[in-house]
Amino acid sequence: MGLEAELEAETEAARAYEALLVPALFGEWASKVADAAALRPGHRVLDVACGTGVLSREARARVGPRGSVTGLDPGRGMLGVAAELDPEVRWQAGWAEELPFEDAAFDRVVSQFGLMFFREPARALREMLRVVEPEGRVTLAVWDAIEQLPAYAASAAILDELAGAEAADCVRAPFALGDAARVRGMIEEAGGHVVAQETPVGEARFPSV
Ligand SMILES: C[S@@+](CC[C@H](N)C(=O)[O-])C[C@H]1O[C@@H](n2cnc3c(N)ncnc32)[C@H](O)[C@@H]1O
């Protein structure tokens, strides 16, 4: 596949992500994460692993014209769709493990449903703490353990039986950071101080077929 065709395929995948998965799974969390981050007018916000930007858009509405929002993601298709939806956010290609920003460049760093997919989550946490103001805040959302989500646990069990552990592990992967004590330990090891940790309940809503 040529480079142009590759980008086209990535853009199509990102459009499908925005049309189907954002309303079904991610949309409702943007306001919850923004509330937990206590975003205020004038804040400089970084959204790590922004995808198509649902949380960045929420952040921009809250920080207003005096503030600024930067959305970072390695996915070119994701960033392209994000830029179509909100040209006012600064969309930045990059990896969480090597944030292309100065120390203390942001008042708030937010990230929803990305950390469990990073190759080096500990390094990414150190980077997020580096680029936030010493008095700032990093707010992260990860999924709970798969055992708390019966539909996914059942899917993984069926795949285990019919297709083997490798296929089932793909279903389990998003829930890899579902152990709150482990996540707290990772943050503290990275130099952070956990001020609050909670497990709110959301609802996945897929359209009927
Ligand atoms: C499940 S999506 C979540 C996207 C977005 N936060 C949302 O709520 O819709 C996970 C995102 O993590 C990004 N990602 C994966 N590895 C990453 C890394 N090492 N650094 C930054 N982003 C990464 C992917 O490109 C993808 O957009």
The ligand as a Gaussian input file, in Angstrom:
#p B3LYP/6-31G(d) Opt

LIG

0 1
 C       -9.098000       4.243000      22.756000
 S       -8.340000       5.596000      21.918000
 C       -8.842000       6.957000      22.970000
 C       -8.836000       8.253000      22.197000
 C       -9.467000       9.460000      22.892000
 N       -8.791000       9.790000      24.125000
 C      -10.945000       9.276000      23.103000
 O      -11.412000       9.329000      24.250000
 O      -11.683000       9.079000      22.104000
 C       -6.622000       5.378000      22.315000
 C       -5.715000       6.396000      21.618000
 O       -4.387000       6.215000      22.127000
 C       -3.502000       6.564000      21.090000
 N       -2.159000       6.030000      21.430000
 C       -1.732000       4.754000      21.392000
 N       -0.451000       4.677000      21.793000
 C       -0.060000       5.943000      22.117000
 C        1.143000       6.517000      22.616000
 N        2.209000       5.761000      22.873000
 N        1.183000       7.853000      22.825000
 C        0.099000       8.623000      22.588000
 N       -1.072000       8.133000      22.127000
 C       -1.152000       6.813000      21.885000
 C       -4.130000       5.940000      19.851000
 O       -3.630000       6.496000      18.655000
 C       -5.621000       6.250000      20.105000
 O       -5.996000       7.447000      19.487000

